[in-house]
């Protein structure tokens, strides 16, 4: 079995090694897990810009120190702008919201507001590190430049021609209109100046100060539907996380507008199947079928929390888990009629010596988001608003101030024996599936590194492949693939042993005696680092 790196009392894990090093450095200076995560979030927004940016959104789960510490959830997702109406897009001749360019820049960027709210929580729990220190690593990489990551070099954008036409995309990402080659470097000077200003003026300036004014002017100049007033009105907020109790542990995730409900439903339904070991047909077939049941519920109910028709916590009961499990055929695959969502994202985790733990996701939705780089600030803007519908009767219709459906959902678990686990993955609709695979493997006895390293599958369509199938990495037992196919699963085996299509996942476990096991995905450019 692959061995997990074991650290002393604290660790950080991220899909880029410069981000995990930024977190480790903050922990080494006495910073807490929230402060480490802000440093990581700033750094990764610089060095992994195809996956995330400060022009995107973020979601936090924060576990307070102590064996039974409270779990906080910070919702940092922006609503649709004041000009984002169905009529606007219909008059332009659109049946769906464009995925690239200014018309894709539909929603306010919430990530920085999440950092601000997280640091307020940090200070209430004893955090004292200055913002300048937390942003210094990101600023240094802007000033010195950074090597473009292997992951970005492997990434070919969807709707590439439309992306290249987005304001600022080609100049920043693809100089000369060509994808960078191995060894290329990038120096985001305008973004560095933005970080320096925020370090001096404070994060609130992003919305209600000079940076907010510059962002508003750039968005107006490109005729995007988000206004200066939309920026000034935004605040991240603390919300109640969703949770379920499984034998020996509690699992936490994020409420709507995210699909955290689906992630918990998969685990609850799977538990009722009574499967006792990993890697066999029962394990993987059971998770695939639980995913189908969970996604059907998700697609019926998850929307802007202000428009929910049901309390999502009411769907996380033993009765619901048992009902859905009873509908699963233990030998045959059910049909898959559901829409799937794309998404490129980063998941990161941190645990400090006190037991404070963070599970955090930051994203611009599709790779490179809208593709729009705001010239005054260097901010790359998200395209999360493409998850809205232009049908007024839909579950998630476009409307000003409405929040879009989010695939993002950070996860956290607390075991009855005192272990705390920060874990998660990127990958659109794959996130709940990847989370379920790594957590069940861990519960069945695999260590974190083995659970994250093990071959993964994805049911549905991925952001890089449009086929509706059960996609699997090449390292699965051929006998298992044969059994899945015989059961009616549309098996599609990939040639790669480790593929970006199956997400970048990570897991950190702090044990009651104080030491931390931590790992990040070999499919990414990251690692885990600690003290």
Number of C-alpha atoms within 10 A of each C-alpha: 10 13 12 20 17 20 17 14 20 30 34 36 34 34 29 25 20 23 33 30 25 28 36 27 21 24 26 16 10 15 23 29 32 34 28 31 35 25 28 33 32 24 29 29 24 28 27 24 23 28 25 31 32 28 28 29 31 32 26 31 29 25 27 20 17 11 17 12 14 11 21 20 25 24 28 28 32 27 26 27 26 18 18 25 17 21 14 14 17 13 9 8 9 13 13 15 21 18 25 27 25 24 23 24 33 32 33 32 33 27 29 28 27 26 26 19 21 26 22 13 18 21 15 10 14 10 17 14 18 12 19 18 13 25 22 18 24 26 24 13 21 22 17 13 17 19 13 20 19 15 16 21 15 12 15 12 19 15 10 12 11 16 22 21 15 20 19 20 22 19 12 18 21 14 12 10 14 10 15 16 12 13 11 11 13 18 18 20 17 17 25 24 17 18 25 17 17 21 19 11 16 15 22 19 19 25 26 16 16 16 21 21 19 18 24 21 16 19 22 15 11 16 14 20 23 26 24 21 15 22 24 18 11 20 19 22 14 17 13 13 20 19 21 18 18 14 8 10 16 15 20 25 27 29 25 27 25 25 27 27 29 32 28 26 27 27 26 25 29 26 21 16 20 12 13 11 14 17 17 15 19 19 19 17 24 24 22 24 26 28 24 23 22 24 25 15 16 21 17 10 21 27 25 21 18 10 15 14 11 11 12 17 13 10 18 20 15 17 12 15 23 16 13 23 23 13 12 20 13 15 15 15 20 16 10 16 10 13 12 17 19 18 25 24 30 30 31 35 36 37 34 28 21 14 25 25 32 33 31 31 25 32 36 30 32 27 25 29 31 31 33 31 28 24 16 15 20 21 24 29 30 33 33 32 29 24 21 23 19 22 13 11 8 10 18 23 21 28 21 19 19 23 28 29 25 26 27 32 33 32 30 27 21 22 17 13 11 15 18 27 29 28 30 32 32 32 29 25 25 27 30 31 26 24 27 23 24 27 23 21 21 18 16 15 13 19 21 28 24 18 27 30 19 21 19 24 24 23 24 22 21 23 19 14 12 10 13 18 18 18 23 23 20 18 15 16 11 11 11 16 17 13 16 21 16 14 17 13 22 17 19 19 18 15 11 12 15 20 18 17 23 23 29 28 29 34 35 33 26 28 17 13 9 16 17 28 24 31 32 34 26 18 19 22 18 22 22 31 25 25 17
